[in-house]
């Protein structure tokens, strides 16, 4: 059955591409944050271990919302890690950084995610896709807040 939600195919395609980019960066940041949760060491171990868990849990939940919006717009969501990260700009680490570098890396990752989400908002708004614009606005706000919280601990 075709999708008839008041958006033409071209506008839906623009929103889907924007969602794929945010999904890719969210997944890359989720994986990085979860790895940091496992591997953080030092005097702030417990606090950072718990903080990273809160953050990767929030990112994991966001992945579902993003993928389901892609489905709502009439396309299949990515079905493999490779397909998801193909759209990511956030790159994995090679090795395990120290705790301060973990925090700095996550600040940069959340700032990048906020920027990618804001670009997606512009695309969705240009296509009159208010629901996608709203979702991506929420993702940008969450990324900005997380970057601030992390930055404040440096």
Secondary structure, DSSP 4 states (H G I P E B T S, - for coil): ----SS--HHHHHHHHHHHHHHHHHHHHHHHHHHHHHHH--STTHHHHHHHHHHHHHHHHHHHHHHHHHHHHTTSPPP-SHHHHHTT--SPPPSS---HHHHHHHHHHHHHHHHHHHHHHHHHHHHTT-HHHHHHHHHHHHHHHHHHHHHHHT-
